[in-house]
Amino acid sequence: MNPKVDFVFEKDSKWQKEYKLLRSIVLDCGMTEELKWGQPCYMYDNANIVVIHGFKEYCALLFFKGALLNDPEGILIQQTENVQAARQLRFTSAKEITGMKATIKAYLYEAIEVEKAGLKVKLKKTSEFPMPEEFKKKLDKRPALEKAFYALTPGRQRAYLLHFSQPKMARTREARVEKYVPQILKGLGIDDDPAKVKK
């Protein structure tokens, strides 16, 4: 147990009991505990394997390379269709976790084996993500914008494409594209803070 992570398990939360149970199960599998992204993160040989996190309806173990696990029980959940590698094991009670202890451990041990084997999730290329027509037209009309967009990292490009594609109405898609044109021209990703960019 890492003392830096203790506060997560000590603070009053809806899932306090469940978190503590999950913590003991994960640590029992020989992983190192760290605090990353404000969450308890469990590592094997310096590689992230799983985090414990909670939401309103459930708490979960999030496996970084969950897409590579066999999942014989069919219990791993892909949070959204755009999540490529990570998968969740969700829980709604301490009783459920206790009843699934052996299964949880089996999944954790498999996740460690995936890491030991050096397996990697084959991620979709940015070119495989759909480009909304509204954005394509904008790129065709403005070579500087096109150049700036393709100069972004693949992850930043994907984030924009996903954000622009979400709305069902063309008008909303257009408004989203318009809003982020200045950001793209500055070489910033959708979540980058313009105020923190070095001049």
C-alpha positions in Angstrom: 0.0 0.0 0.0 1.2 3.5 -0.9 0.5 6.1 1.8 0.1 8.7 -0.9 -3.0 6.9 -2.1 -4.6 6.3 1.3 -6.6 9.5 1.3 -8.7 8.2 -1.7 -9.8 5.2 0.4 -10.3 7.3 3.6 -12.4 10.0 2.2 -16.2 9.7 2.6 -17.5 8.3 -0.6 -20.5 6.2 -1.8 -18.0 3.5 -2.8 -15.6 3.6 0.2 -16.2 0.0 1.2 -16.0 -1.3 -2.4 -12.8 0.7 -3.0 -11.1 -0.9 0.0 -12.1 -4.4 -1.1 -10.8 -3.8 -4.7 -7.6 -2.4 -3.3 -6.9 -5.5 -1.3 -7.7 -7.8 -4.2 -5.5 -5.9 -6.6 -2.5 -5.6 -4.2 -2.9 -9.3 -3.5 -1.9 -9.8 -7.2 1.5 -8.3 -6.6 1.1 -4.9 -8.2 2.6 -1.5 -7.2 0.2 1.2 -6.1 0.6 4.8 -7.3 -1.6 7.9 -7.5 -2.2 8.9 -11.2 -4.9 11.2 -12.5 -6.1 11.5 -8.9 -7.0 7.8 -9.0 -5.4 4.7 -7.4 -3.4 3.2 -10.3 -1.8 -0.3 -10.1 1.3 -1.1 -12.0 3.4 -4.1 -12.9 7.1 -3.5 -13.9 6.4 0.3 -14.3 3.5 -0.3 -16.7 -0.1 0.8 -15.9 -2.4 -2.2 -15.6 -5.6 -1.0 -13.9 -7.1 1.9 -12.0 -9.9 2.0 -9.4 -12.5 4.7 -10.1 -16.1 5.5 -9.3 -19.1 7.0 -10.9 -22.7 7.8 -9.7 -24.1 4.4 -10.6 -21.1 2.1 -10.1 -17.4 1.8 -9.2 -15.0 0.0 -11.5 -11.6 -1.5 -12.3 -10.4 0.0 -15.5 -8.0 -2.2 -17.4 -5.7 -0.1 -19.6 -5.4 -3.0 -22.2 -8.7 -4.6 -21.4 -9.5 -5.0 -25.1 -6.7 -7.7 -25.2 -8.2 -9.8 -22.3 -10.1 -13.0 -23.1 -13.1 -12.0 -21.0 -14.6 -15.6 -20.8 -17.3 -14.2 -18.5 -18.3 -11.5 -20.9 -18.2 -8.9 -18.1 -15.8 -6.3 -19.5 -17.4 -3.1 -20.6 -16.3 -0.6 -23.3 -17.3 2.8 -21.9 -18.1 4.3 -25.3 -17.6 3.1 -28.8 -14.6 5.5 -29.2 -12.7 3.9 -26.3 -10.2 1.6 -28.1 -8.0 -0.1 -25.5 -9.5 0.3 -22.0 -12.3 -1.9 -20.6 -14.1 -1.7 -17.2 -15.2 -4.3 -14.7 -18.2 -2.6 -13.0 -19.5 -3.2 -9.5 -22.5 -1.9 -7.5 -21.9 -3.5 -4.1 -19.3 -4.9 -1.8 -21.2 -8.2 -1.8 -20.8 -8.4 -5.6 -17.1 -7.8 -5.4 -16.6 -10.5 -2.6 -18.6 -13.0 -4.7 -16.4 -12.3 -7.8 -13.1 -12.2 -6.0 -11.7 -15.3 -7.9 -12.9 -13.9 -11.3 -11.4 -10.5 -10.6 -8.1 -12.0 -9.7 -8.1 -14.1 -12.9 -8.6 -11.0 -15.0 -5.9 -9.1 -13.1 -3.4 -11.9 -13.5 -4.2 -12.1 -17.2 -3.7 -8.3 -17.5 -0.3 -8.8 -16.0 0.5 -11.6 -18.5 -0.6 -9.3 -21.4 1.9 -6.7 -20.1 4.7 -9.3 -19.6 4.2 -10.5 -23.2 4.5 -6.9 -24.5 1.2 -7.0 -26.3 -0.2 -3.8 -27.6 -3.7 -2.8 -28.6 -3.9 -2.1 -32.4 -5.4 1.4 -32.4 -7.4 2.7 -35.3 -5.5 5.2 -37.4 -6.8 8.8 -37.5 -7.6 8.3 -41.2 -10.1 5.5 -40.2 -12.2 8.0 -38.1 -15.0 9.6 -40.1 -14.5 13.2 -41.0 -17.7 15.3 -40.9 -18.5 17.0 -44.2 -18.7 20.4 -42.4 -15.1 20.1 -41.3 -13.9 18.7 -44.6 -15.3 21.7 -46.5 -13.6 24.1 -44.1 -10.2 22.3 -44.6 -10.7 22.4 -48.4 -11.4 26.2 -48.3 -8.5 27.1 -45.9 -5.1 25.5 -46.7 -3.7 27.1 -43.5 -6.3 25.3 -41.4 -5.7 22.0 -43.2 -1.9 22.3 -42.6 -2.5 23.2 -38.9 -4.9 20.3 -38.4 -2.5 17.7 -39.9 0.4 19.1 -37.9 -1.4 18.1 -34.7 -0.6 14.9 -33.0 -2.8 11.9 -34.1 -4.5 11.9 -30.6 -5.5 15.6 -31.0 -6.8 15.0 -34.5 -8.9 12.1 -33.3 -10.3 14.2 -30.4 -11.4 16.9 -32.8 -12.9 14.4 -35.3 -14.9 12.7 -32.6 -16.1 16.0 -31.1 -17.2 17.4 -34.6 -18.9 14.1 -35.5 -21.1 13.8 -32.4 -24.0 16.1 -33.1 -26.8 14.8 -35.3 -27.7 18.2 -36.8 -25.4 19.7 -39.4 -25.9 23.2 -37.9 -24.5 22.0 -34.6 -21.6 20.3 -36.3 -20.8 23.5 -38.2 -21.0 25.6 -35.0 -18.5 23.2 -33.3 -16.1 23.4 -36.2 -16.3 27.2 -36.2 -15.7 27.4 -32.5 -12.4 25.4 -32.7 -10.9 26.8 -35.9 -8.8 29.4 -33.9 -7.6 26.7 -31.5 -6.5 24.4 -34.4 -4.7 27.3 -36.1 -2.8 27.9 -32.9 -1.7 24.2 -33.0 -3.7 23.4 -29.9 -5.7 20.3 -29.1 -9.4 20.4 -28.0 -8.5 20.3 -24.3 -5.3 22.4 -24.5 -5.5 25.7 -22.5 -4.5 28.6 -24.8 -3.4 30.5 -21.7 -0.7 27.9 -20.9 0.9 28.0 -24.3 4.4 29.3 -24.4 4.6 32.5 -26.4 
